[in-house]
Amino acid sequence: MTRKTAPPRVLVVEDDPHVRTLNRMILEEAGYAIDEAADGETALTALKARPYAAVVLDIMMPGMNGYEVLEHLQQMPKRRGTPVVVVTARHDPEGVMRELTGGAVDHLAKPFSHDALLSAVSRAVEGGDVEERRGALWRSAQAYDAAVVLRSAVADRDTIAPARPRRR
């Protein structure tokens, strides 16, 4: 008699009930067992109660935000290695670097496709290409941040000391 293995359990943390339901439906259809949390406190309670193959975590939530959840997760010895896929409407280099430093393995900017969510969660659960993806996100965030700084410096220079036409 063969023993069935339980599907990987994923915790979806999202304050918007419509987005949370959609994420649950997408992941359940792909064969994942899903638990849900509408806020950071509920997520931490769930994480203390059981291990998860992965967490899908929103950043901008009332009360405890996703960054704080990441910080608390890093302080939980038994859960520290839990892969976290961040999904957020906030997509800036500082935020992405903070997520990665906090232990996230992936970042999806809202709105994202069903395939993008499935790929990110699959990578997180199976561990495939996670470090490669983290490295790519880190490099991308740094490059974007450098471009913003450069663009700002050029704009500041132009407003402070406008270029004078050269005389021949």
N, C-alpha and C positions, 0 to 999 in steps of 0.2 A: 504494500500500500504506500503510495507516494504522499508525502506531506505537503500541503499547500503552504507557500510562504505568504505572509501578510504583505499587502502592498505598502510601499514606502509612505510614511505618514508625514504630511506637510502642514505647517501652521501658517495660515493666511492672516496677516495683521493689517487691517484696513478700516478706517473710520467711516468711509462712505459705504453704506449697506449695498448699494447697487453694484459698485465695483467689487466689493467683497464677494457678493453672490456670483458675479460673472467669473471672477478668478476661481472660485470653488468649482463652478460648473465645468470650466475648461480643464482644470486639473483632475477632477473626478472622472471626466470622460476619457482622460489619458491613463487612468488606472491608479491614481494616487488616492490615498485616504486623507481626508481634509478635516482639520480642526480650524475654528475661526476665532479671532479676537478682534473686538471693535476698538481697542485702545491698548496703550503700552502696558498698563497695570495688569490687564487681563492676559496679555501675552506673556508677561513674566510669570504669572501664576501658572499658566499652562506649561511653560518651559520648566518650571520647578517640578511639576507633577509627572512629566514624561519626556523621554527623548524624542527628537524629530529628525527625520532625514534631511529636512531643509525648512527654512522659514522664508516666507515672502513678506517683506516688511515695507509698509508705507513710512515715509519720513515725516510729512506734515500732518500731524494729528493733534487734537486738543489734549491738554494735560501733558502727559509724558510723550515726547516726540520720538521718532525712530532713532535719532542719534543717541538719545538717553537709553533706549532699549538696547542698542548695540553696546553701550558702555556697561550696562548691568549684565548683559550676556557674557561679556569678557571677564566679569568678576565671578561667574558661576563655574567652578572648576569642572563639573561634570558636563556642562553644556558649551564650554568655551569654543570647541571645534565645530559647533553646528554651523553648516553653511547657510549664509543669509543672502537672499536676492533682494536688493532694494528696488522698489518701484515708487517713483515719485514724479510729481509735476515740476519739482525743483531740479533743474539741470544746469548746474554751474560747477566750474572746476574745483572750487573750494569744498563744495558739498560732496562731490565724487571722491576727492582725496580724503575727506573726513570719514566717509563711509568705508573706504578701503582700509584706512588706518584702524577703524573700529572693528574690522574683521569681515566685512561684507565680501562676497565672492563675485558679485555681479551688480550691475546698475541698469535699470530700464527706465527710460524717461516716458512718462505718460503723455499722450496716449501711446500704447504699444500694441503690437499685433498678438493674436493668440499664439502664433508660431514662435514669436520672440519669448513669450512667457514660458511656453513649453520647453524651448531650447535652454533657457536659463535655468529652469528648475531641473531639467534632466542633467545638465552639466553639474549642477550643485549636488544632486543626489548621487550621481555616478562618479563624481570627482574628475571627470574628463575635461582636460584643457582649462581647468579652473585657474591655475597660476598663469597660464598664457593669457587668459581673458583679463585677469586682474592687472597684469603687466600692460596690456594694451589699453585698458581704461586709465591706468595711472599715467602712461605716456601721453594719451590723448588729453587728459585733464591738464597736465603740465604744459603741453603745447598750446592749448587754448588759453590758459592763464597767461603764458608768456606773450601771446598775440594781443591779449587785452591790455596788458601792461605797456607793450610797445605802442599800440594804438593810442592809449591814453597819454603817453609821453609825447608823441607826435602832436596830438591835439593840444596839449598844454603848451608846447613850444610855439605852435602857431598862434595861440591866443595871447601868450605872454610877449613874444617878440616876433611879430610877423616878418616874414622874409622881405628884405628890401631888394628891389630890382638892381641888378648889377649895371654899372655904367661902363661903357666901352671906351 
